[in-house]
Amino acid sequence: MSLQIRRAVPDDIPAIEAVMRASMASLGANFYDQAQVASAVRYITVADRQLVDDGTYYVVVDKNRDTGRIVACGG
C-alpha cells in the first residue's frame, strides 16, 4: 500500500464524511447500542469545513487505487 498525506480540499468533504461515518459505525458499536451509533453517524460525522478551509485538516490517500481513495483523515 502506498499512502500519501496531504491537506484536504473542499472537494474531499464527501469522502471525508464517508470515512468518518464508517469509522463511527465500526468503532462506536463497541461502546454504544445500535440506535446511538445510528444517531452519531447521522449527526456527529460532519467534516469541519473551517479546518478544511484554513488548511489544518489532512487526508491520507491510498495511491495504489486508481481513484486515489481517502482512507483516513484528521485535523
PyMOL commands that set and color helices and strands:
alter all, ss='L'
color gray80, all
select helices_A, chain A and resi 10-28+34-43+49-53
alter helices_A, ss='H'
color red, helices_A
select strands_A, chain A and resi 3-7+58-62+70-74
alter strands_A, ss='S'
color yellow, strands_A
deselect
rebuild
show_as cartoon
